[in-house]
Amino acid sequence: MKRFVCLLVIAVLICAIFPVMAEEELQSPGLLPDHPFYKVKRWSEGVHMFFTFDDTAKARLHTQFSEVRLAEAKAMTQLGKTEWAEDLMEDYMEELDETHRCMQRQRQKGRHIMDLAEHVCNATDEHAVILSDLIDEVPEHARPRIERAINASSNGHIRALEAIEEEKPERAAQLSAKFAEKRMIRAREMFEVGRPEQAQRMLRRYNESMEEAEEAMKMAEKRGLNVTELAEHVGNMTYKHIEVLEALLDKVPEQAKPHIEHAINVSIHGHETCVNRTQMRTGRVIGDIRKTSCESDADCRALICPQVIGSDTPICRDGKCWCGKPKIFLLSLTK
């Protein structure tokens, strides 16, 4: 009998731990809070953490456990047992706090945490999307706690991004641009399926990502890093975003239009900044390195300009060869 009980406990532990092994997407939560063996599941997580000694590994484990709490909250909500979701949100936030504490300890020790910070950054971005869906499924009284969890996820995302920016600002800018793209796609999808509130939340997060990308690029430039290629990418990306947003403007409810208009302004500003940035950089390259004298554009044809928006044609200006004037004028985008 004792042997049978031991085997049963081992089986439960395996089932309890297994859901946290996959990190790419929200998996099955395993045992739920109303299951008789749920306490054993939580106990097994504690044992797992107790025997994990490195802070980087602990941080990853806390991030995984936060995802399990999120999966449990989603499952309980779908079962109509939303009273469980509120307590699970508290546990979710505590796991994120523990993740941050582990990261802080590693930074204080002078350890590089780029990979860890990027993992947390990606995870919390996905969490925010799931929580944004969840808030529409719970009763009114449960929403404040979900809102707090969304804020906690957003704060965790920002703190991880700041850690990346400190070590490698150009990577932080790349990630911010990637998150902006994801949030723009998500916002469009939500508007198309008639969920304007969620779409507006995504647009707010889009604006934040664009600001984060700009700040990271500025920091990279202060360190003397070349961000021309990244600026070209963001410039092309924001140009497409402006088109998407303008197409949506006439299709959304009146109360959603100010959010779209603000996002358009953010996109235009981001586009303009990137075009200027690539022009200035290519101008310095051509001016300082080539130093080719010319009388007409034909004298500059042998030069190869970087393929960036508005600066891809060699021209003659003031007796020297430069990369060409902008082909895209922001003024036309506002019409």
VEXGURO-956796 format. One line per field, with one value per residue (C-alpha): residue number from 0; chain; x, y, z. Coordinates in steps of 0.5 Angstrom, whole numbers, plus 500, padded with zeros to 3 digits. Layout:
N
resi [NUM,...] $
chain [A,...] $
u [X,...] $
v [Y,...] $
w [Z,...] $
//
This chain:
335
resi [0,1,2,3,4,5,6,7,8,9,10,11,12,13,14,15,16,17,18,19,20,21,22,23,24,25,26,27,28,29,30,31,32,33,34,35,36,37,38,39,40,41,42,43,44,45,46,47,48,49,50,51,52,53,54,55,56,57,58,59,60,61,62,63,64,65,66,67,68,69,70,71,72,73,74,75,76,77,78,79,80,81,82,83,84,85,86,87,88,89,90,91,92,93,94,95,96,97,98,99,100,101,102,103,104,105,106,107,108,109,110,111,112,113,114,115,116,117,118,119,120,121,122,123,124,125,126,127,128,129,130,131,132,133,134,135,136,137,138,139,140,141,142,143,144,145,146,147,148,149,150,151,152,153,154,155,156,157,158,159,160,161,162,163,164,165,166,167,168,169,170,171,172,173,174,175,176,177,178,179,180,181,182,183,184,185,186,187,188,189,190,191,192,193,194,195,196,197,198,199,200,201,202,203,204,205,206,207,208,209,210,211,212,213,214,215,216,217,218,219,220,221,222,223,224,225,226,227,228,229,230,231,232,233,234,235,236,237,238,239,240,241,242,243,244,245,246,247,248,249,250,251,252,253,254,255,256,257,258,259,260,261,262,263,264,265,266,267,268,269,270,271,272,273,274,275,276,277,278,279,280,281,282,283,284,285,286,287,288,289,290,291,292,293,294,295,296,297,298,299,300,301,302,303,304,305,306,307,308,309,310,311,312,313,314,315,316,317,318,319,320,321,322,323,324,325,326,327,328,329,330,331,332,333,334] $
chain [A,A,A,A,A,A,A,A,A,A,A,A,A,A,A,A,A,A,A,A,A,A,A,A,A,A,A,A,A,A,A,A,A,A,A,A,A,A,A,A,A,A,A,A,A,A,A,A,A,A,A,A,A,A,A,A,A,A,A,A,A,A,A,A,A,A,A,A,A,A,A,A,A,A,A,A,A,A,A,A,A,A,A,A,A,A,A,A,A,A,A,A,A,A,A,A,A,A,A,A,A,A,A,A,A,A,A,A,A,A,A,A,A,A,A,A,A,A,A,A,A,A,A,A,A,A,A,A,A,A,A,A,A,A,A,A,A,A,A,A,A,A,A,A,A,A,A,A,A,A,A,A,A,A,A,A,A,A,A,A,A,A,A,A,A,A,A,A,A,A,A,A,A,A,A,A,A,A,A,A,A,A,A,A,A,A,A,A,A,A,A,A,A,A,A,A,A,A,A,A,A,A,A,A,A,A,A,A,A,A,A,A,A,A,A,A,A,A,A,A,A,A,A,A,A,A,A,A,A,A,A,A,A,A,A,A,A,A,A,A,A,A,A,A,A,A,A,A,A,A,A,A,A,A,A,A,A,A,A,A,A,A,A,A,A,A,A,A,A,A,A,A,A,A,A,A,A,A,A,A,A,A,A,A,A,A,A,A,A,A,A,A,A,A,A,A,A,A,A,A,A,A,A,A,A,A,A,A,A,A,A,A,A,A,A,A,A,A,A,A,A,A,A,A,A,A,A,A,A,A,A,A,A,A,A] $
u [500,506,509,503,502,509,508,502,505,511,506,502,509,511,504,504,511,510,506,511,517,514,516,514,506,501,500,495,496,495,492,487,486,480,483,485,492,493,497,501,503,504,509,513,514,517,521,524,525,529,534,535,541,543,539,538,535,531,528,527,523,519,517,515,511,508,505,502,498,496,494,490,487,484,482,478,475,473,470,466,470,472,473,479,482,483,487,491,493,496,500,502,504,508,512,514,516,521,523,525,529,533,535,537,541,545,546,549,554,556,553,551,543,542,539,535,532,530,526,523,521,518,514,511,509,505,502,499,496,493,491,488,483,482,479,473,471,471,465,466,468,474,477,481,485,486,488,493,496,496,500,505,506,507,512,516,516,519,524,527,527,531,536,537,538,543,548,546,541,541,538,533,531,530,526,521,520,518,513,511,509,506,501,499,497,494,490,488,485,481,478,476,473,469,473,475,477,482,484,485,489,494,495,497,502,504,505,509,514,515,517,522,525,526,530,534,536,538,542,546,548,550,555,557,553,551,543,542,540,535,532,531,527,523,522,519,515,512,510,506,503,500,497,494,491,489,485,482,480,473,471,472,467,467,470,476,478,482,486,488,489,494,497,498,502,506,507,509,514,517,518,520,525,528,528,532,537,538,540,544,548,549,551,556,559,559,561,567,569,568,569,568,568,562,559,553,549,552,559,556,553,559,557,553,548,545,538,534,528,529,537,538,540,547,546,551,550,555,560,560,557,551,546,539,534,528,523,517,515,511,507,503,502,497,493] $
v [500,505,503,505,511,513,512,516,522,521,521,527,531,529,532,538,540,538,544,549,546,549,556,559,559,558,551,546,548,541,540,546,549,546,539,535,534,541,543,537,541,547,544,540,547,550,543,545,552,550,546,551,555,560,566,566,559,561,567,563,558,564,566,559,559,566,563,557,561,565,559,556,563,562,555,557,563,559,554,559,559,566,567,563,567,573,570,567,574,575,569,571,578,575,570,576,580,574,574,581,580,575,579,585,580,578,585,587,581,584,578,579,578,579,572,572,579,578,571,575,581,576,572,578,581,575,575,582,579,573,578,583,577,575,581,581,574,576,579,587,585,581,586,591,585,583,590,590,584,587,593,588,585,591,593,587,588,595,593,587,592,597,591,590,597,598,592,593,599,597,590,594,598,592,588,595,595,588,589,595,591,585,590,594,587,585,592,591,584,587,592,588,583,588,589,596,597,591,594,601,598,595,602,604,599,600,608,605,601,606,611,605,604,611,612,606,608,615,611,607,613,616,610,611,605,605,604,606,599,599,606,604,598,602,607,602,599,606,608,601,603,609,606,601,606,611,605,603,611,610,604,604,607,615,614,610,615,619,613,612,619,619,612,616,621,617,613,619,622,615,615,622,621,615,618,624,619,615,621,624,618,616,624,623,617,619,626,623,617,618,626,625,632,633,638,634,627,623,624,620,614,610,611,606,609,605,602,606,610,617,616,611,615,618,626,632,637,643,640,633,627,625,620,623,627,624,621,620,627,626,632,628,622,627,628] $
w [500,502,495,491,495,494,486,486,489,484,478,481,482,475,472,476,474,467,465,466,462,455,455,448,449,455,456,460,467,470,476,478,485,486,485,491,489,488,494,492,486,489,494,488,486,492,492,485,487,494,490,484,487,481,481,473,474,479,475,469,474,477,470,469,475,474,467,470,475,469,465,472,472,465,466,472,469,463,468,471,477,477,485,484,479,483,488,483,480,487,486,479,481,487,482,477,483,485,478,478,485,482,476,481,485,478,476,483,482,476,472,464,464,457,455,462,461,454,456,461,456,451,457,460,453,452,459,458,451,455,461,456,454,461,463,458,461,468,472,474,481,479,474,478,480,473,471,477,474,467,470,474,467,464,469,469,461,462,467,463,457,461,463,456,454,459,457,449,447,440,442,446,440,436,441,442,435,434,440,437,431,434,438,432,429,435,435,428,429,435,432,426,431,434,441,441,448,447,441,445,450,445,441,448,449,441,443,449,445,440,445,448,441,440,447,446,439,442,448,442,438,445,445,438,435,428,428,421,419,425,423,416,419,424,418,413,419,421,414,414,421,418,412,417,422,417,414,420,422,418,421,428,433,434,441,439,433,438,440,433,431,437,434,427,430,434,428,424,429,429,421,421,426,423,416,419,423,416,412,417,418,411,409,414,411,404,406,411,407,399,399,391,388,382,378,376,379,373,377,383,379,381,389,392,397,403,401,406,405,402,401,396,390,389,388,387,392,393,389,393,392,397,398,395,398,402,397,402,405,412,410,404,410,414,408] $
//
